[in-house]
Amino acid sequence: MSLRDVPDDRTTAPPAPRTFAAVFDPRQNALNAIRLLLAVSVIVWHAFPLTGGDIAFAPLRQLLSHVGVDGFFTISGYLIVSSWLRAPQVSTFLRARVLRIFPGFWASLLLTALVIAPLALVIGGVGLPAGYWRDAASYVGTNAALWVHQYGIVGTPAGVPFPGVWNGSMWTLVWEFFCYLAVLGLGLVGLLKRRHTMAVAFVVLTVTTVATSYGPVDNYWLTLGSRFGLPFVAGALLYRYRDRVVVRGRYLLLAAAVVLLSCLLPDYRVVGALPLAYLMLGLGALGRHPRLQFRQDLSYGTYIYAFPLQQLLAVVGAASLGVPLFALASLALTLPLAAASWFGLEKPVLRLKHVGRPRTVQQAAVVDVPAGTPSAPR
């Protein structure tokens, strides 16, 4: 008898399931590319009100105005919860969050007050109104703590389709930071270690969204808390169940279809929050092509500088170009400034988050996610 005739008792192991835990690499993914596309989509959305236009078809309006914003929050939910569970230290967690948001935020405030707004007024032939610099200092100081209270400077910009607002994107940042603090609070009391905490939070926020969008509840904090908290928690939920949720191309197509169809509802998040999280994070996880793995993150700079530059364009008459050309001109101005912000400020500052940290903590840390995404004030 030859060896070929001997039965082989060895069994072939089944292929490992393609779960998020198996396929998502925090350092080799397409999330930077996705976040940049989300920021660009918000620029396109803002081009409508800043040129005096609107989208008559409500589902398309909801898709463009909300999904780009929520995409940022859902990616944040996944990565920020991951960041705490990998390195559950208060100082480490807060330092990374503060360094990611505040330096660029302060730079944008200063650039708007000291350069963009004065330039727009001078080019527009208006000149600086009396008391401009005093109110410009108020614009920087009042908003420096991230809670945006002052949008204009001595009544400017004026004579534009969207007057009185120099940066209508920054107001979402404080809600992003609230989400970070919620993660910190849950982590400190030990609830973040329990897998089902995020499931309970998702159910509660879904019910709150239904109550504020469809029911009689009319409360500022509940409305905006659920509006931003639900997509954030959806991303966090995927992280906590990452070892069970399978990532496949056909499932991503199904998730995209559900998101599109859910935009027919008054608030798509009731149905579409979790599919959107699956879509964004699934695309990021499967985006292994080298051209999709952006090593530089320009999305935050695109976020914080786009709106004032778009108002500058509106002041000089570019609003008459219409939405497509106005959006392209906005991108042409914003992307170089976003790159300068990343290489000249954001990236160097982020190196400070490792100062004084134990080497084991540095190795465990996950790649940080940029702050929230822009949206016009509502």
C-alpha positions as CSV (number, residue, x, y, z in Angstrom):
1,M,0.0,0.0,0.0
2,S,1.4,3.4,-1.0
3,L,1.2,6.4,1.2
4,R,-1.4,7.8,-1.1
5,D,-3.8,5.1,0.0
6,V,-3.5,6.0,3.7
7,P,-6.5,8.0,4.9
8,D,-5.6,11.5,5.9
9,D,-7.3,12.2,9.3
10,R,-6.2,15.8,9.2
11,T,-9.1,18.3,8.7
12,T,-8.9,21.6,7.0
13,A,-9.7,24.5,9.3
14,P,-12.5,26.6,8.0
15,P,-11.6,30.1,6.9
16,A,-11.7,32.7,9.6
17,P,-14.8,34.9,9.4
18,R,-14.2,38.4,7.9
19,T,-15.3,40.3,10.9
20,F,-14.3,43.9,11.7
21,A,-11.9,42.5,14.3
22,A,-10.2,40.4,11.6
23,V,-10.1,42.9,8.7
24,F,-9.8,46.3,10.3
25,D,-6.2,47.5,10.7
26,P,-6.1,50.9,12.6
27,R,-3.0,51.9,10.7
28,Q,-3.8,50.6,7.2
29,N,-7.3,51.6,6.2
30,A,-9.1,54.1,4.0
31,L,-10.6,56.2,6.8
32,N,-8.6,59.3,6.0
33,A,-9.8,59.2,2.4
34,I,-13.4,58.7,3.6
35,R,-13.2,61.5,6.0
36,L,-11.9,63.8,3.4
37,L,-14.7,62.9,1.1
38,L,-17.2,63.6,3.9
39,A,-15.7,67.0,4.4
40,V,-15.9,67.7,0.7
41,S,-19.5,66.7,0.7
42,V,-20.2,69.2,3.4
43,I,-18.5,71.9,1.3
44,V,-20.9,71.0,-1.5
45,W,-23.8,71.2,0.8
46,H,-22.8,74.6,2.2
47,A,-22.5,75.8,-1.4
48,F,-26.3,75.8,-1.6
49,P,-27.2,78.3,1.2
50,L,-24.0,80.3,0.6
51,T,-25.1,81.0,-3.0
52,G,-28.8,81.5,-2.0
53,G,-29.8,78.1,-3.3
54,D,-31.6,75.1,-1.8
55,I,-32.5,71.5,-2.6
56,A,-36.2,71.1,-3.2
57,F,-36.2,67.3,-3.0
58,A,-36.3,66.7,0.8
59,P,-34.6,63.2,0.8
60,L,-31.7,64.5,-1.2
61,R,-31.4,67.5,1.0
62,Q,-31.3,65.2,4.1
63,L,-28.8,62.9,2.5
64,L,-26.4,65.8,1.6
65,S,-26.9,67.9,4.7
66,H,-26.8,65.2,7.4
67,V,-25.0,62.1,6.2
68,G,-21.7,63.8,5.7
69,V,-21.8,65.1,9.3
70,D,-22.9,61.8,10.8
71,G,-20.3,59.9,8.9
72,F,-17.6,61.8,10.9
73,F,-19.4,61.1,14.2
74,T,-19.8,57.4,13.5
75,I,-16.1,56.9,12.6
76,S,-15.2,58.8,15.8
77,G,-17.4,56.5,17.9
78,Y,-15.5,53.4,16.6
79,L,-12.1,54.9,17.1
80,I,-12.5,56.9,20.3
81,V,-14.0,53.9,22.2
82,S,-11.2,51.8,20.9
83,S,-8.7,54.5,22.0
84,W,-10.0,54.4,25.6
85,L,-10.1,50.6,25.9
86,R,-6.6,50.3,24.5
87,A,-5.2,52.9,26.9
88,P,-7.7,53.7,29.7
89,Q,-5.8,56.6,31.2
90,V,-7.5,60.0,31.8
91,S,-4.5,62.2,31.1
92,T,-3.6,60.2,28.0
93,F,-7.1,60.2,26.6
94,L,-7.8,63.9,27.3
95,R,-4.5,65.1,26.0
96,A,-5.0,63.3,22.7
97,R,-8.5,64.7,22.3
98,V,-7.5,68.3,23.2
99,L,-4.5,68.3,21.0
100,R,-6.5,67.1,18.1
101,I,-9.3,69.7,18.3
102,F,-8.2,72.9,20.0
103,P,-5.0,74.1,18.2
104,G,-6.6,73.9,14.8
105,F,-9.8,75.4,16.2
106,W,-8.0,78.4,17.7
107,A,-5.9,78.9,14.5
108,S,-9.1,79.0,12.5
109,L,-10.7,81.6,14.8
110,L,-7.6,83.8,14.6
111,L,-7.2,83.5,10.9
112,T,-10.8,84.3,10.3
113,A,-10.8,87.4,12.6
114,L,-7.4,88.7,11.6
115,V,-7.1,87.8,7.9
116,I,-10.2,86.4,6.2
117,A,-12.9,88.7,7.5
118,P,-10.8,91.9,7.1
119,L,-9.7,90.8,3.6
120,A,-13.3,90.2,2.6
121,L,-14.4,93.6,3.8
122,V,-11.5,95.4,2.1
123,I,-11.9,93.6,-1.2
124,G,-15.7,94.2,-1.0
125,G,-15.0,97.9,-0.8
126,V,-16.6,98.2,2.6
127,G,-13.6,98.7,4.8
128,L,-13.4,97.8,8.5
129,P,-16.4,99.1,10.5
130,A,-15.8,101.0,13.7
131,G,-15.2,98.7,16.6
132,Y,-14.1,95.9,14.3
133,W,-11.0,94.8,16.2
134,R,-12.7,94.9,19.5
135,D,-15.5,92.7,18.2
136,A,-12.9,90.5,16.5
137,A,-11.2,89.9,19.8
138,S,-14.6,89.0,21.3
139,Y,-15.2,86.6,18.4
140,V,-11.9,84.8,19.3
141,G,-12.3,84.9,23.1
142,T,-16.0,84.1,23.3
143,N,-15.7,81.0,21.1
144,A,-12.3,79.8,22.3
145,A,-13.8,77.3,24.7
146,L,-15.3,75.4,21.8
147,W,-18.9,76.4,22.5
148,V,-19.6,78.9,19.7
149,H,-21.8,81.8,20.7
150,Q,-20.6,84.5,18.3
151,Y,-20.8,83.8,14.6
152,G,-20.3,87.3,13.1
153,I,-18.1,90.3,13.7
154,V,-19.8,93.7,14.0
155,G,-22.6,92.5,11.7
156,T,-20.4,91.0,9.1
157,P,-20.4,89.3,6.7
158,A,-23.2,91.4,5.2
159,G,-24.7,91.6,1.7
160,V,-24.3,87.8,1.1
161,P,-26.9,85.1,0.8
162,F,-25.9,83.7,4.2
163,P,-25.2,86.8,6.3
164,G,-23.9,87.3,9.8
165,V,-21.9,84.0,10.0
166,W,-18.2,83.7,9.4
167,N,-17.9,80.1,10.3
168,G,-21.1,78.0,10.4
169,S,-19.2,74.7,10.7
170,M,-17.6,75.0,14.1
171,W,-20.8,74.6,16.2
172,T,-20.7,70.8,15.9
173,L,-17.3,70.5,17.5
174,V,-18.5,71.0,21.0
175,W,-20.9,68.1,20.5
176,E,-18.0,65.9,19.3
177,F,-16.2,66.8,22.5
178,F,-19.3,66.0,24.6
179,C,-19.2,62.5,23.0
180,Y,-15.5,62.2,24.1
181,L,-16.4,63.2,27.6
182,A,-19.3,60.7,27.7
183,V,-16.8,57.9,26.6
184,L,-14.5,59.1,29.4
185,G,-17.3,59.0,32.0
186,L,-18.4,55.5,31.0
187,G,-14.8,54.4,31.0
188,L,-14.1,55.7,34.5
189,V,-17.1,53.9,36.0
190,G,-16.3,50.7,34.2
191,L,-19.3,50.5,32.0
192,L,-17.4,50.8,28.8
193,K,-15.8,47.4,29.5
194,R,-19.3,45.8,29.3
195,R,-20.2,45.0,25.7
196,H,-23.9,45.7,26.1
197,T,-23.5,49.3,27.4
198,M,-23.3,50.6,23.9
199,A,-26.3,48.5,22.8
200,V,-28.4,50.0,25.6
201,A,-27.1,53.5,24.7
202,F,-28.0,52.9,21.1
203,V,-31.6,51.9,22.0
204,V,-32.0,54.9,24.3
205,L,-30.8,57.3,21.7
206,T,-33.0,55.8,19.0
207,V,-36.0,56.2,21.2
208,T,-35.0,59.8,22.0
209,T,-34.6,60.5,18.3
210,V,-38.1,59.2,17.6
211,A,-39.4,61.3,20.4
212,T,-37.8,64.5,19.2
213,S,-38.3,64.0,15.5
214,Y,-41.7,62.4,15.4
215,G,-43.2,62.9,18.9
216,P,-44.1,65.8,21.1
217,V,-40.6,66.3,22.8
218,D,-39.1,69.7,22.0
219,N,-35.9,70.1,24.0
220,Y,-32.7,71.6,22.7
221,W,-30.4,69.2,24.6
222,L,-32.3,66.1,23.8
223,T,-32.7,67.0,20.1
224,L,-29.0,67.7,19.5
225,G,-27.8,65.1,21.9
226,S,-29.6,62.4,20.1
227,R,-28.8,64.0,16.7
228,F,-25.1,63.6,17.2
229,G,-25.0,60.9,19.9
230,L,-26.8,58.3,17.8
231,P,-24.3,58.1,15.0
232,F,-21.4,58.2,17.4
233,V,-22.8,55.4,19.5
234,A,-23.6,53.4,16.3
235,G,-19.9,53.4,15.5
236,A,-19.0,52.6,19.1
237,L,-21.5,49.7,19.0
238,L,-19.8,48.2,15.9
239,Y,-16.5,48.4,17.8
240,R,-17.8,46.5,20.8
241,Y,-19.3,43.8,18.6
242,R,-16.4,43.9,16.1
243,D,-15.7,40.2,16.6
244,R,-19.2,39.2,15.5
245,V,-20.1,41.6,12.7
246,V,-19.0,40.3,9.3
247,V,-17.8,42.7,6.6
248,R,-18.7,41.8,3.0
249,G,-19.1,43.8,-0.1
250,R,-22.7,42.8,-0.7
251,Y,-23.6,43.8,2.9
252,L,-22.0,47.2,2.2
253,L,-24.2,47.6,-0.8
254,L,-27.3,46.6,1.3
255,A,-26.3,49.2,4.0
256,A,-25.9,51.9,1.3
257,A,-29.4,51.1,0.0
258,V,-30.9,51.2,3.5
259,V,-29.3,54.6,4.1
260,L,-30.7,56.0,0.9
261,L,-34.2,54.7,1.5
262,S,-34.2,55.9,5.1
263,C,-33.7,59.4,3.8
264,L,-37.3,59.3,2.7
265,L,-38.2,59.5,6.4
266,P,-38.3,62.8,8.3
267,D,-35.2,61.7,10.2
268,Y,-33.2,59.0,8.5
269,R,-31.2,58.2,11.6
270,V,-34.0,56.2,13.2
271,V,-33.3,53.5,10.5
272,G,-30.1,54.6,8.9
273,A,-27.7,55.3,11.7
274,L,-26.4,51.8,12.2
275,P,-26.3,51.0,8.4
276,L,-24.3,54.2,7.9
277,A,-21.8,53.2,10.5
278,Y,-21.5,49.8,8.9
279,L,-21.0,51.4,5.5
280,M,-18.4,54.0,6.6
281,L,-16.3,51.7,8.7
282,G,-16.7,48.7,6.3
283,L,-15.4,50.8,3.4
284,G,-12.6,52.0,5.6
285,A,-11.7,48.5,6.7
286,L,-11.7,47.0,3.2
287,G,-9.9,50.0,1.6
288,R,-6.6,48.2,1.4
289,H,-5.4,49.7,-1.9
290,P,-2.4,51.8,-1.3
291,R,-4.0,54.8,-3.2
292,L,-6.8,54.8,-0.7
293,Q,-4.6,54.8,2.4
294,F,-4.0,58.5,2.8
295,R,-1.1,59.0,5.2
296,Q,-2.0,62.6,5.8
297,D,-5.3,63.7,7.3
298,L,-6.6,66.9,5.6
299,S,-10.2,66.4,6.7
300,Y,-10.1,68.5,9.9
301,G,-8.4,71.4,8.1
302,T,-10.9,71.2,5.3
303,Y,-13.6,71.3,8.0
304,I,-12.4,74.3,10.0
305,Y,-11.4,76.6,7.1
306,A,-13.9,75.9,4.4
307,F,-16.8,78.0,5.6
308,P,-15.0,81.3,6.1
309,L,-13.3,80.9,2.8
310,Q,-16.7,80.3,1.2
311,Q,-18.0,83.5,2.8
312,L,-14.9,85.3,1.4
313,L,-15.9,84.0,-2.1
314,A,-19.5,85.1,-1.6
315,V,-18.4,88.6,-0.5
316,V,-16.4,89.1,-3.8
317,G,-19.4,88.0,-5.9
318,A,-18.6,84.3,-6.5
319,A,-22.0,83.3,-5.2
320,S,-23.3,84.3,-8.7
321,L,-21.3,81.4,-10.2
322,G,-23.9,78.9,-9.0
323,V,-23.4,75.8,-6.8
324,P,-21.1,73.6,-8.9
325,L,-18.5,76.3,-9.8
326,F,-18.8,77.9,-6.3
327,A,-18.1,74.5,-4.7
328,L,-15.1,73.9,-7.0
329,A,-13.7,77.4,-6.2
330,S,-14.2,76.6,-2.5
331,L,-12.3,73.4,-2.8
332,A,-9.5,75.2,-4.7
333,L,-9.1,77.6,-1.8
334,T,-9.6,75.3,1.1
335,L,-7.5,72.2,0.3
336,P,-4.1,74.1,0.2
337,L,-4.9,75.8,3.5
338,A,-6.0,72.4,4.9
339,A,-2.6,70.9,3.8
340,A,-0.7,73.8,5.3
341,S,-2.7,73.4,8.6
342,W,-1.9,69.7,8.7
343,F,1.8,69.9,8.0
344,G,2.4,73.2,9.8
345,L,0.3,72.8,12.9
346,E,-1.9,69.7,13.4
347,K,0.7,67.0,12.7
348,P,3.5,68.7,14.8
349,V,1.2,69.3,17.7
350,L,-0.1,65.7,17.7
351,R,3.4,64.5,18.4
352,L,3.1,66.0,21.9
353,K,0.5,63.5,22.9
354,H,3.3,60.9,23.2
355,V,5.4,63.1,25.5
356,G,5.8,61.5,28.9
357,R,3.8,58.4,28.1
358,P,5.1,54.9,28.9
359,R,6.3,53.1,25.9
360,T,3.7,50.3,26.4
361,V,0.9,52.9,26.3
362,Q,2.3,54.4,23.1
363,Q,2.3,51.0,21.4
364,A,-1.3,50.3,22.4
365,A,-2.6,53.7,21.3
366,V,-4.8,53.7,18.3
367,V,-4.7,56.3,15.5
368,D,-6.7,59.4,16.5
369,V,-9.7,60.6,14.6
370,P,-10.3,64.2,13.7
371,A,-13.0,66.2,15.3
372,G,-16.6,66.5,14.2
373,T,-17.7,67.7,10.8
374,P,-19.1,71.0,9.6
375,S,-22.7,71.9,9.2
376,A,-24.6,75.1,8.9
377,P,-26.3,76.2,12.2
378,R,-29.8,75.0,12.6
